[in-house]
Amino acid sequence: MANDKDHIALFIDCDNISHKAIEGIISELSNYGVVNIRQAYGNWTKDNLKNWEAKLLEFAIKPIQQFDYSKNKNATDILMTIDAIDLLHTKDIDSFAFATSDSDFTPVVMRVQQEGIKVFGFGEKKTPAAFMAACSQFIFTEKLMSTEAPTSTGAGKSSTVVVKEVRKTSDELKNDKWLRKLLDNALNQTMDEFGWSNLADMGAYINNKSSFSPINYGYKKLSTLLKVMDLYDLYLDKESKQMSVRCKNYTA
């Protein structure tokens, strides 16, 4: 986990992200640092963004107005990109986060990564693969979604509840060829002469090679996912608090 003093800048494309996901997005980012810059982009004169208004106030998000100058061009995307690049050179930001399902932001994500800055991506499962791959870590908003449901206090009132998707089972994880290859490669590249790999080193290798997040499989931590897969031995050193991983069938 990153230092809690890390500064994170969050850019939200409200045309392509549901207001129901914002609580989960900010909650997830809070695990890595302080989201001290929060900006939401859209044409706020449009009715389809009305549901965002309450969320902007609740989570102290700054709305950025952008009128539609042309039917065929997305001025919001352009402004959001410009602001991100400006911030890249003017502020001390440790990480960027882009909440969008639009592949048009792939170039700006790649540009930020060139500066050695981590980029978190959030979007729906329909998000193009190019954008997901460009991010350091990408999380499906469906895994973070909240919804409005009636309460027992009377009509017209509602409360926010978290929609929990079913976790992938052990067999489903084992049969995921992409996941198996990613984990095995990470283990092989970071293990010592006895076949053990430090979980933190393994996670760092994975982050450098892909936009993988255990959340997309229904798990908060990589260690929990590995335990469920039941293909790896995990050992926690009580003194150092460091966890080590090794294949169950490992032979020297």
NORDAHU-V513785 format. One record per residue. N is the residue number from 1. PHI is phi in whole degrees, -180 to 180 (none if undefined). Layout:
n=N phi=PHI
n=N phi=PHI
//
This chain:
n=1 phi=none
n=2 phi=-73
n=3 phi=-58
n=4 phi=-71
n=5 phi=-93
n=6 phi=-59
n=7 phi=-99
n=8 phi=-121
n=9 phi=-106
n=10 phi=-108
n=11 phi=-115
n=12 phi=-116
n=13 phi=-92
n=14 phi=-67
n=15 phi=-73
n=16 phi=-126
n=17 phi=-137
n=18 phi=-75
n=19 phi=-62
n=20 phi=-71
n=21 phi=-95
n=22 phi=-66
n=23 phi=-61
n=24 phi=-66
n=25 phi=-64
n=26 phi=-67
n=27 phi=-62
n=28 phi=-66
n=29 phi=-65
n=30 phi=-65
n=31 phi=-72
n=32 phi=-111
n=33 phi=165
n=34 phi=-104
n=35 phi=-85
n=36 phi=-89
n=37 phi=-122
n=38 phi=-133
n=39 phi=-130
n=40 phi=-117
n=41 phi=-114
n=42 phi=169
n=43 phi=-93
n=44 phi=-74
n=45 phi=-83
n=46 phi=-86
n=47 phi=-66
n=48 phi=-70
n=49 phi=-105
n=50 phi=-59
n=51 phi=-66
n=52 phi=-77
n=53 phi=-57
n=54 phi=-65
n=55 phi=-69
n=56 phi=-61
n=57 phi=-73
n=58 phi=-62
n=59 phi=-111
n=60 phi=52
n=61 phi=-102
n=62 phi=-84
n=63 phi=-80
n=64 phi=-112
n=65 phi=-81
n=66 phi=-142
n=67 phi=-73
n=68 phi=-85
n=69 phi=-80
n=70 phi=-150
n=71 phi=-71
n=72 phi=-99
n=73 phi=-122
n=74 phi=-97
n=75 phi=-66
n=76 phi=-62
n=77 phi=-60
n=78 phi=-65
n=79 phi=-64
n=80 phi=-62
n=81 phi=-66
n=82 phi=-60
n=83 phi=-64
n=84 phi=-65
n=85 phi=-68
n=86 phi=-60
n=87 phi=-67
n=88 phi=-58
n=89 phi=-104
n=90 phi=-120
n=91 phi=-125
n=92 phi=-88
n=93 phi=-111
n=94 phi=-87
n=95 phi=-147
n=96 phi=-112
n=97 phi=-137
n=98 phi=-120
n=99 phi=-104
n=100 phi=-168
n=101 phi=-111
n=102 phi=-103
n=103 phi=-71
n=104 phi=-63
n=105 phi=-89
n=106 phi=-58
n=107 phi=-61
n=108 phi=-70
n=109 phi=-64
n=110 phi=-64
n=111 phi=-67
n=112 phi=-64
n=113 phi=-63
n=114 phi=-62
n=115 phi=-86
n=116 phi=77
n=117 phi=-103
n=118 phi=-70
n=119 phi=-124
n=120 phi=-93
n=121 phi=-116
n=122 phi=-133
n=123 phi=-169
n=124 phi=-75
n=125 phi=-64
n=126 phi=-80
n=127 phi=-56
n=128 phi=-58
n=129 phi=-60
n=130 phi=-61
n=131 phi=-68
n=132 phi=-60
n=133 phi=-67
n=134 phi=-71
n=135 phi=-79
n=136 phi=-66
n=137 phi=-148
n=138 phi=-124
n=139 phi=-126
n=140 phi=-72
n=141 phi=-67
n=142 phi=-60
n=143 phi=-80
n=144 phi=-117
n=145 phi=-70
n=146 phi=-123
n=147 phi=-141
n=148 phi=-92
n=149 phi=-136
n=150 phi=-63
n=151 phi=-102
n=152 phi=-87
n=153 phi=-85
n=154 phi=138
n=155 phi=-69
n=156 phi=89
n=157 phi=-105
n=158 phi=-145
n=159 phi=-136
n=160 phi=-90
n=161 phi=-126
n=162 phi=-87
n=163 phi=-88
n=164 phi=-102
n=165 phi=-82
n=166 phi=-66
n=167 phi=-68
n=168 phi=-66
n=169 phi=-78
n=170 phi=-58
n=171 phi=-66
n=172 phi=-65
n=173 phi=-67
n=174 phi=-64
n=175 phi=-86
n=176 phi=-83
n=177 phi=-62
n=178 phi=-63
n=179 phi=-66
n=180 phi=-59
n=181 phi=-65
n=182 phi=-62
n=183 phi=-68
n=184 phi=-66
n=185 phi=-64
n=186 phi=-62
n=187 phi=-66
n=188 phi=-64
n=189 phi=-82
n=190 phi=-121
n=191 phi=-80
n=192 phi=-90
n=193 phi=-68
n=194 phi=-102
n=195 phi=89
n=196 phi=-92
n=197 phi=-124
n=198 phi=-69
n=199 phi=-59
n=200 phi=-65
n=201 phi=-67
n=202 phi=-63
n=203 phi=-65
n=204 phi=-65
n=205 phi=-64
n=206 phi=-62
n=207 phi=-64
n=208 phi=-78
n=209 phi=-106
n=210 phi=-158
n=211 phi=-102
n=212 phi=-58
n=213 phi=-141
n=214 phi=-62
n=215 phi=-61
n=216 phi=-67
n=217 phi=-106
n=218 phi=97
n=219 phi=-125
n=220 phi=-76
n=221 phi=-123
n=222 phi=-63
n=223 phi=-61
n=224 phi=-66
n=225 phi=-61
n=226 phi=-64
n=227 phi=-64
n=228 phi=-65
n=229 phi=-61
n=230 phi=60
n=231 phi=-114
n=232 phi=-131
n=233 phi=-91
n=234 phi=-122
n=235 phi=-131
n=236 phi=-105
n=237 phi=-78
n=238 phi=-66
n=239 phi=-78
n=240 phi=-86
n=241 phi=64
n=242 phi=-93
n=243 phi=-103
n=244 phi=-116
n=245 phi=-130
n=246 phi=-151
n=247 phi=-63
n=248 phi=-63
n=249 phi=-96
n=250 phi=-66
n=251 phi=-131
n=252 phi=-70
//
